[in-house]
Structures are given as C-alpha cells and as structure tokens.
Amino acid sequence: MNVKWPVKGSDWDKLVAEGKGWEILIPDWLPSSMNNLLRNSWSTYVGERRFIQRYLSDNHRDIPPAMGKRAVQIVIIKTSGQQDDEPNLDGRSKATLDAMTKLAILRDDNRKWLEWHHVQEVKGTIKGVAIRVWEVE
C-alpha cells in the first residue's frame, strides 16, 4: 500500500506515545460511493453513520473526547475494482466524520475544529478503511 500519511515515521510514533494520535482500522467495510449515496435514500447515509458509531464505540474507547482541533486522514483500501474519481472521494467520508463528531472524537467537522486531509484510495491485500486522527497544536 502506498499511503501518503501527512504525519509519519518517528513524528507519528511520538504523537501515539504522547496519547495525541490514534489509528483506526475498519476491516472488511467500504463507505458508499458518492453515486451510490445520491441514488439511494437518506437511510443509506444514516445506516452507515450508525454502523461507524457502533464500531468506534465498541472498538476505540481509548480515544478521548476532543478538546481542541484535530486532524483526520481517511484511506479507503480496495482489493479490486475501479478507482473513484478524485472529486468524489471526499464525499465518501461524510458519514464517518459525522459519527466521529457524535462520539466527540472530533469537536466538529468544520474548519475551526478539523484539519482536513483529502481521502486517499489505495490497493491492498484486505479491504477496509484506515483512519488516523491526531491533535493539532
């Protein structure tokens, strides 16, 4: 996998050691494409948001509530299939960001509280979503 993490190596390790950086892997799941979300009803989005909320609350209680600005990088890992068009990738993150906000992992998903890094799509041996969240000074 060729992921272009904004913070990597020893800088990332330092954030994790200080309790200011967290990695989330949601295996065997991909967020709906923008075209799928547009074709289907609002319930598709709501179902995705609820799924992510449950997954995060069951598996990532170690992430403390956000007190300040945080950065997020979302990577969609596909084993096969067509790559999304670049402009459509960010739309696939909406349910994830909203779930993270509801769980207080993010204070809000606006510019004041979120440093946004565009969604990446990579080929890998497993499908899923990798997310890095870290404190922004």
C-alpha angles and dihedrals in degrees: 000000000000104000118170100213112189090218116036146153119013092353090060092043089053092052091050092047091051092050092247100109131056135184122209126189119190102191126207094010134101126188116244117269119249090250091053092048091049093048095047131058131269088265091073090061093044091049091052093048091050092047091052092046091053092046093049095044091049097044110023110044088133091080108094122220114277114257096174143004119327133187125225132198117185121193122190110209116203128183094199143343137077121323117242120247109262095244092053097053098078091054089063089067099061098094091044094051092046091050091049090050093050089052091047092242082124123032090216136329096242127104093264093063105021132063100202125212114187118254114264127207120207139170116246144159093258130037121234146093125283118198131185120195123184141169117259116213 
